[in-house]
Amino acid sequence: MWRRIRHLIIKEFIQALRDPRLRLFVILPPIIQLIIYGYAINFDLKHITTAIFDQDRTPVSRDLIRRFAATDYFDLRWQVNREGEIRDLMDRNRITVALRIPPDFTEDLRAGRTASLQLIVDGTDSNTALVVSRYANTILASYAQGVLNQHLQQMGLGESLALPVAIEPRAWFNVNLISRFTYVPGVIAMVIMLVTLMLTALSVVREKELGTMEQILVSPLRPLEFMLGKTIPFVLISLVDVVLVTLVALFWFGVPFRGHPLVLLAGVIFFLFNSVGLGLLISTLSRTQQQAMMAGVFLFTPALLLSGLVFPIPNMPVAVQYFTYLNPLRYFIIIIQDVFLKGVGLKVLWPQLVGLALLGTALLTLSVLRFRERLG
């Protein structure tokens, strides 16, 4: 049995390494994708294009504007003179936020009345709008506290008013809340799944199109042996990809690695058998490489969206949350992020490893049964 599998593995390596296009596909795309996605997937908003509509035009209003200009979050690129200009700039996607200071702003402050400000945010991207609003509210809250303390001094009631509750936030594992540290490990998982899924999905179909499937069918290879011979080479090739993209994440993006490499290796192996098993299942259901590629893309997109990398799973409907347990990418995202950032081990991650083991066994079993049906 193992002798036949070994010969099939050697044959797969020769076929894979003989094709120059396939060699490039195995090495270059994972690194290029990681670099592109690593920079593109970034929720650290800075230099937000901002318009200022200052109807007050006093030293007080200009002091408030300077507070916005002093941060890296807001770029004050536009000074508008009428409200219609704000709508026009926002329609043309030239600004994300606009600050409108009414003409009676300074007068209300000096009279001890509550002065109103209008913050207009482009809500077409709700996540960006929430982050921008939080940044602006932080600046305005600091400014309001300073105005209140100034009024207290003028009234002889003390130099400042202490808040009854003081919050001291502490972010563990990612002290500066750099989103790249969170998403680059997830991008590694995404790239690994995409490459292995496509390579494996095309492997069996390529045998059909080249006409070599008939020779395999009349050989003494059993379905399980055939699947193992097809799976093991791509697992080994994918492990090389894992090392390459992990080195890029560590030395290019500076993502911290606090866990044990063997824990990450265990998670990668379990995940690869899921991805390769899914690719083999696709290849047994497809007749052409085009069909296999379309099926791979069709399955990869929902797997990514339901993995928790882009959208938090607890925010999804309950029925969808249960459905995510059938997604191997969900488990691997947790493993790779926790190993990189938290440094946890098998004591914490064993439920995810068990989930990957069960799903991988089911996928490989379905692939073998499906291939056996085709033989029948």
N, C-alpha and C positions, 0 to 999 in steps of 0.2 A: 504493500500500500504506500508506504513512505517513499519507496524508490520511484514509483510512478508519479507521486506528487512532486518529488524533487526534480524530475525531468521536466514536468510541466512548469515549475517555477523557473528553471533555467531558460526554458523556451520563452516565457513571458519577459524575463529580463533582457534576453537577446533582442526580442521584438521591440521592446520599449526603448532600449538604448540605441538600436540601429536607426530609428527614425529621428532625424535631427530636429524636426518640428516638435516631436513629443518631448525630446530632451529639453528644449527651450521652454515648453509648456510646464514641465515639472519644476524647473528651477526659477525662471525669471518672473512669471506672473504672480506667484505668491508674494515675492518680495515687493514687486511694484504695487500690487494691490494693498499690501499692508502700509506702505509709505503713503499712498494716495488717501486711503481711508483713514489712516492715522492722523493726517492733517485735516481732512475734510470733516470728520466726525468730531466736532469740538463745540461744546456748549459754554465755553468761557467767553461770554460776550464782552467785547471791548470795542472802543472807537465807534460807538453807536451814532449814526448820523442824526443830528438834532437841529431843529429849527427853533428860534427864539422870537416870540411875538411880545415885545416889551411895550405895553401901552402906558406904563407908568413913567419910564425914562427918568429915574431919580438915582442918586447914589445908593439908596437902599436896594433898589431893584438890580442895579449893576453889581452890587456886592453878592446878591444871590446868584446871578448869572456866573460870576467868577468862581463860585463854589462848584458849579457844574463843570466849568472849563478846567478846573484844577485836577480833575480825576482823569484816569485813562478810559473811563467807560463812555464818556460822551464827547463827541466831536461837534462843536458848535459851528456848523458850516453855513447856516442860513440865518439871516436876519430878515424877517418878513414885516410888512407894514399893514397887512390886512388879513382877515381870517380866510378869505378865499385862496390865498397863496398856500396856506397850509394844506388845504384839500388838494390843490393841484400838485404840490410836491409829493404828497403821500400817494396820490393816484399814479404818479410816474415812478414810484418806488425810490425816490431820491432821499427820503428821510424815513426814519422809523418812529421818532417821537418828536413832539413839539411841546414847548412850555409857553403857556400864555399867562402873562402878568397883567392883571386888569389895571385901569388907570387910577383906581383909588387904593392901591395896595399899600403904599407908604402912609397915606392918610389914616387908613384903618389901623395900622400898626401903632402909630403915634397916639391914636385915640384909645388904645387898649381894646379895640374890637378884634374879632377874629378875621384875619385877612385870608381871602380865598385865592387859590391858584388853580389853573386848569392844566392838567397833564394829558395830552392827546397821544395815544399810542396806537400804532398800526396793529390791529387785532387779527389780521389774516393768518398770522402764525401765533397761536395762543401761547405756546411755551415761551417764545421770545418776548411776547408782550408781558407775561408774568415776571420774567427776569428783569426786564427793563423797568417795570413798575416798582419792583423791589429795590433796585439800585436808586431810583429817583426818590422813593419814600425814605430811604436811609439818609440821603443828603438833606431832604426837607425836614426830617425829624431832628437832625443835628442843628439845622438852622433855626427851627422853631424853639429848641431848647435854649439856644444862645439868646434869642430875642426875649424869651421869658425871664432868663436870668438878668438881662439888662433892665427890664422893667422892675424887677424886684430891687435892684440896686438903686434905681431912681426913687422908688417908694420907701427906701430905708428899711426893707424887710430882710436884709441879708444879701450876701454876695451871690448865692446860687440856691437852687431848689433841688434837693437830692431826690432821685426817683425811689419810690417805695420798694420796687423790686428791680434788681440788677441781674441781667442774664449774661453769663460768661460762657459763650459757646466753645466747645472743643470738638474738633474733627479728628477722630482716630483713623489710622491707616492711610489717610490722605490729607495731611495737615493743611495744605494750601488749597484743598478742593480743586485740584487740577483735573479737569474732565478727561484729558488724554490718558492719565494713569488708569482711569476707570474703563475707558472704551478700547484702548489698544489691545489689552488681553482678550476682550470680546471679539475684536476684529481678527485676532489670530485664530480663534475658533471658527469664525465665519469663513476665513480664507481656506483653512484646512478642510472644512466640510465641502466647500465649493470645488476644490481641486480633486479631492478623492472621489466625490460623488460623480463628477464628470468623467474622470479617468476610468472608473470601474463601470459606469453605465455604458461606456462605449466599447468596453473590452469584448464582451460576448457578442455584441452586435457586429463588431468588426470581423469576428470569425465567420459570421453568416455571410457578410458581404464579400469577404475574400474567398469563400467557398471551402474553408478548412474545417467548418463545423461538421461536415459529413465524416471527415477523417477521424475527428475526435469521437463522434458517436459510435463508430465501429471499433474504436480502441477499447481496451479492457478497463478504462477509467470509469469509476462509479460517479454518480452525481455529487456526492460529498467530496470525493477526491478532486473532482473538477473544480468545485467551488473553492476548496482550500488552495488549490494551485493557482486560481485566479485572484484570490484574496491576499495571500501572504506577500506576493511581490509589491502590490500597491500599498500594503501596510508598511513595508520596509521603506519604500520610496517616500511615503507620507511622513515617516519619522524623520527622514532627512530634511523634508520641508519644515517640519516642526522646529528642528534645531536652527535652521536658517532664519525663519521668521522670529523666533525667540531671541536670537542674537541681535536682530535688527531692533526689536522692541527694547532690549536692554541697553544697547550702545548707541542707537540712533535717537530713540525717543526718551531714553533715560528712565524707563519705567522700573520701579524698584521690584526686586524679587526677594521675598522674605521667607518663602517656603522651602521644602526639600525637593530637589530635582526628581527623586524617585517617586514622590507622590504625584508630581505633574506627569511623569512618564506613565504611571499606572492609569491616570485619568485619560491621557492621550490614547493609550492602547485600547481601552474600553470604548472610547468614543470612535476611534478609527474602525473598529469592527462594526459599529452601528452605521457609520457613513458608507463603508465599503459594502456592508450587507444590503443597505438601501440601494446602492448603485447596482449591485448584482440583480436585485429584484426588478429594477427598472429595465436592465438589459434583457432579462428573460421575458419581459412583457412587450418589448419593442422589436420591430422588424428592421428598422433602418437606424443609422447613427443620428439622423436628423430627428426622428421620433424620440430617441433616447435623450438627446440634448434638450429638446423641448420639455420632456417629462422631468428632467433634472432641474431645469429652471423653474418649472411649475411647482415642484415640491420644495425647492430651496427658499423661495420667497416667503411662503407662510411659515416655514421653519424659523426663518430669521425674525419675522415680525412677532412670533409667539414664543421667542426664546427669553424675553425679559431684557435683552440688550438695548432695544430701542424704546419699548414701552413697558412700564412696570406691570408685572403680571397681576398684583393685587388690584390694580385699577380696571382690569378686564372683567366682563360679565362672568358670573360663577360658572356657567356651562363652559365657557371658553377656558377658564382656569383649569378645569378638570381635563380638558382636551390637551392642554400643554404638557401633561404628564406623558403623552405619547411622543413627545418631541425630544430626541436625544440632545439637541443643541441646548435645551433648557438646563439640563444637568451639567453639561460641560462648561457652560458660561459660569455657573456658580463655582465649579472646581477651579477653573483657570484664574478667575478674579480673586478667589479666596487664597489660592496658593501664592499668587503674585503679591497681593497687597496685605493680607492678614497673616500669612505664614502658617495657616492651620494645616493639620495632618489628617491621617486616616480616621482618627477618633471623631472628627467632626464631619468629614466628607464621605464616610462610608454609605450613607443613604443614597447619595448621588451615584456612587460607583455601583451599588446594587441595582439602581434603576437603569443605568447604562448596560449592565450585564444582562438583565432580563430583556430589555429591548433588543440588544444585539443578538441574543440567542433566538428571539422570535423572528427577527428579520432574516438571519441566516437560514433558519429552518424553513421559512416561507420560500426563500430562494431555492433551496434544495428541492422542496416539494414541487415548486413550479417547474424547475428544470426536469425533474423526473416525469412530470406530466407530458412535457414536450417530447421526451424520449419515448413515452408510451404512445 
